[in-house]
Amino acid sequence: MQGKKHYSEKLFKQFQLSDRVPEDNFYRMLKELLDLHWLYKATEKYYGTEGQQSIDPLVFFKLMLIGYLENLGSDRRIISTVSMRLDMLYFIGYDIDEQLPWHSTLSRTRQLYGEQIFKELFRQILKQCIDKGMVAGTRQAMDSAPVKANASMDSLVEKEVLEDAAHYADELSKEDQQEEQNKNNDDVTTVNASRKKSVEEHHRWKAKKYKDQPGAKDERSKFVSNHTHYSTTDADARVSVKPGKPRQLNYLAQISVDTAHHVITQLQSDYADKKDSQCLPSLLSNTISNLKKEGLQIEEVLCDAGYSSGEALQALEDNQITGYIPNFGQYKSSREGFTYDAENDRYTCSQGKHLVFKKIHDSHGGTYKMRHYRSSAKDCKGCPLKTVCIGKSNEKKIEVTIDKPCTTECINDCKQTMQSG
């Protein structure tokens, strides 16, 4: 006979939440392991001695942890989800008949606490992981991920020309010098004319540097960059884009993970228009600090090619850490057919001719600084290898990064480690 369940809501006279949460439930085990009582003393300074009682600091941080673990994107969703989960109610110490805090209380409490409280929470949890033997410390894997800012692209407005001067100073250097000279001469008319010319030059520079994006659907996607626009609702958010995805306002999360049991050892945010290589020194320093407090020392760091730069490699060398990072671009540690003379700072070809150092210049939009070496046209003119070496050019040119010594040393260290391992 077919069964049919008939439901009639009952008023329970006896109910114990702990009996309904299994022993192997994640949040039950987390409740037993995670000790957050130190938060009472750490947050005491944020409260007075009179008035209504606030939300319990332990409850607040447990709700934040649930939001992270369950990928809940708003305070309203956190409260809604917890209200329907017996294991979460047990984790935060609420019974089924207790009213949960308003979602707005979470927002206000998050704004009340200083950044240091959240950092200390991270360190305390990391310490507990270390005490349980989950962190080795010797090898760290580092990577980044964009985090969408709570701001719309519609909030972007164009920067004022004078506020944007730093981004096109090179293009306006001549005008600036002329304007300064005119100011010294108190020639107001010429100053105004020069300023007007600067404004016009700025717009020409912007139109040339930031062309319309392919497939742009409306005017808002034209000339939108961090050089020319900013968000009125979140001034720290930056426009960034990944291949195949639309432009949006983001932050850049930098993460360091211990390879032993994949425990996060450092998490920090930065501007989304910064390169990973620019963030590595800070990420490395903070990770070292977190682990050093617990007596652990980093020996090796794993990163992708985005973290490769002279500054990043120098940071690793300064801390005596071996970095396993692919070199950027088409970097070559040696030039076939040419030998480098460090004493005279020059290259010598197989025919005994010298390529001497000429200058240092910016490459890839100022990302890298390159040392430029060039031979004499007279030396190359009668060379039997001219056709295969330089083709129709008159002279041989070689460019190497100014960070070559650091990069070469890193390559050699990695080779030796791989051979010995």
DAFENVEN-V577059 format. One record per run of one state. SS is the DSSP state (H for helix, E for strand, - for the rest). FROM is the first residue (numbers start at 1). TO is the last residue. If there is no record, write none. Layout:
ss->SS from->FROM to->TO
ss->SS from->FROM to->TO
//
This chain:
ss->- from->1 to->16
ss->H from->17 to->20
ss->- from->21 to->25
ss->H from->26 to->33
ss->- from->34 to->38
ss->H from->39 to->42
ss->- from->43 to->43
ss->H from->44 to->46
ss->- from->47 to->56
ss->H from->57 to->69
ss->- from->70 to->74
ss->H from->75 to->83
ss->- from->84 to->85
ss->H from->86 to->92
ss->- from->93 to->102
ss->H from->103 to->112
ss->- from->113 to->114
ss->H from->115 to->131
ss->- from->132 to->138
ss->E from->139 to->148
ss->- from->149 to->152
ss->H from->153 to->155
ss->E from->156 to->158
ss->- from->159 to->164
ss->H from->165 to->168
ss->- from->169 to->172
ss->H from->173 to->184
ss->- from->185 to->187
ss->H from->188 to->209
ss->- from->210 to->218
ss->H from->219 to->221
ss->- from->222 to->228
ss->E from->229 to->231
ss->- from->232 to->237
ss->E from->238 to->240
ss->- from->241 to->247
ss->E from->248 to->258
ss->- from->259 to->262
ss->E from->263 to->271
ss->- from->272 to->275
ss->H from->276 to->292
ss->- from->293 to->299
ss->E from->300 to->303
ss->- from->304 to->304
ss->H from->305 to->307
ss->- from->308 to->309
ss->H from->310 to->318
ss->- from->319 to->321
ss->E from->322 to->325
ss->- from->326 to->337
ss->E from->338 to->341
ss->- from->342 to->345
ss->E from->346 to->349
ss->- from->350 to->353
ss->E from->354 to->363
ss->- from->364 to->367
ss->E from->368 to->374
ss->- from->375 to->376
ss->H from->377 to->381
ss->- from->382 to->385
ss->H from->386 to->390
ss->- from->391 to->396
ss->E from->397 to->401
ss->- from->402 to->403
ss->H from->404 to->420
ss->- from->421 to->421
//
